[in-house]
C-alpha cells in the first residue's frame, strides 16, 4: 500500500472494504431520520418548500460525495491532486447553491410578509369603516 500522509497523520488503520458503504449508510440513516422527525412534527404545519428541498438534497449529495472523496484520499488513491480540486469545487458549488436559493427564499418571505401586512391594514380599515357606519 502506498504511503499516504493523511493516513499517517491521523493514525488511520488500513482501509476496510465496507468503509464507503458505512459512510453511505450513515448519510442515508441521517436523511431518513430527518424525514421521520418531519413527518412526526407535521401536526405543527411545518413543511419544506421546493427551494428548501433543493438546498437539503444538494447539501446531502455534496457532503456524501466529499465524504467518499476524503475516504479515497485516506486509503491512498493515486489521483490525490484531482480529489483535492474536486472537494474544493464541491464546497464552492454548495456555497453557490445555498446563496442562490436562500436569496429566493428570502424574496418569497418578504412578499408573504408584505401581503400579511397589507391584509392586516385592510382589516383595520374595514373595522374603522364599520365603526363609523354604526355611529
C-alpha positions in Angstrom: 0.0 0.0 0.0 1.5 3.4 -0.9 2.4 6.0 1.7 -0.4 8.5 2.4 0.4 11.5 4.6 -3.2 11.9 5.7 -3.5 8.3 6.9 -0.2 8.6 8.7 -1.0 12.0 10.3 -4.4 10.8 11.7 -3.3 7.3 12.5 -5.9 5.8 10.2 -5.8 2.0 10.2 -5.8 0.1 6.9 -8.9 0.6 4.9 -12.0 -1.5 5.3 -13.8 -2.6 2.2 -17.1 -1.6 3.9 -15.9 2.0 4.5 -17.7 3.5 1.6 -20.8 1.6 2.4 -20.8 2.6 6.0 -20.5 6.3 5.0 -23.4 6.0 2.6 -25.4 4.1 5.2 -24.7 6.8 7.8 -25.7 9.6 5.5 -28.8 7.7 4.4 -29.8 7.0 8.0 -29.4 10.7 8.9 -31.6 11.7 5.9 -34.3 9.1 6.8 -34.2 10.2 10.5 -34.7 13.8 9.4 -37.7 12.8 7.3 -39.2 10.8 10.2 -38.9 13.7 12.5 -40.5 16.0 10.0 -43.3 13.5 9.5 -44.0 13.3 13.2 -44.0 17.0 13.5 -46.4 17.6 10.6 -49.1 18.5 13.1 -47.2 21.7 13.6 -47.8 22.6 10.0 -44.1 22.9 9.0 -43.3 21.7 5.5 -40.4 22.4 3.2 -40.9 24.3 0.0 -39.2 23.3 -3.2 -36.3 25.8 -2.7 -35.7 24.4 0.7 -35.8 20.8 -0.6 -33.2 21.7 -3.3 -30.9 23.1 -0.6 -31.3 20.0 1.6 -30.8 17.5 -1.2 -27.8 19.4 -2.6 -26.2 19.5 0.8 -26.8 15.8 1.3 -25.4 14.7 -2.1 -22.4 17.1 -2.0 -21.4 16.1 1.6 -21.8 12.4 0.7 -19.5 13.0 -2.4 -17.0 14.9 -0.3 -17.0 12.0 2.3 -16.3 9.5 -0.4 -13.5 11.7 -1.8 -11.9 12.1 1.6 -12.2 8.3 2.1 -10.3 7.7 -1.2 -7.6 10.1 0.0 -7.2 8.3 3.2 -6.9 4.9 1.6 -4.2 6.2 -0.8 -5.6 7.0 -4.2 -3.2 7.9 -6.9 -5.3 10.8 -8.1 -4.9 12.9 -4.9 -4.4 16.2 -6.7 -7.7 15.8 -8.6 -9.6 14.8 -5.5 -8.5 18.0 -3.7 -9.7 20.0 -6.6 -13.0 18.1 -6.7 -13.5 18.7 -3.0 -12.8 22.5 -3.4 -15.2 22.7 -6.3 -17.9 20.8 -4.5 -17.7 23.1 -1.5 -17.8 26.1 -3.7 -20.8 24.7 -5.5 -22.6 24.1 -2.2 -21.9 27.7 -1.2 -23.4 28.9 -4.5 -26.5 26.7 -4.3 -27.1 27.9 -0.7 -26.6 31.5 -1.6 -28.9 31.4 -4.7 -31.7 29.5 -3.1 -31.6 31.4 0.2 -31.9 34.6 -1.8 -35.0 33.1 -3.5 -36.4 32.0 -0.1 -35.8 35.5 1.3 -37.6 37.2 -1.6 -40.6 34.8 -1.2 -40.7 35.5 2.6 -40.6 39.3 2.0 -43.5 39.0 -0.4 -45.5 37.0 2.1 -44.8 39.4 4.9 -45.8 42.4 2.7 -49.0 40.5 1.8 -49.8 39.9 5.5 -49.1 43.5 6.4 -51.5 44.7 3.7 -54.2 42.3 4.8 -53.8 43.5 8.4 -54.1 47.1 7.2 -57.1 46.3 5.2 -58.9 44.5 8.1 -58.1 47.5 10.3 -59.6 49.9 7.7 -62.7 47.7 7.4 -63.1 47.7 11.1 -62.8 51.5 11.2 -65.4 51.9 8.4 -67.8 49.6 10.3 -67.4 51.6 13.5 -68.0 54.9 11.6 -71.2 53.4 10.0 -72.5 52.4 13.4 -72.1 55.9 14.8 
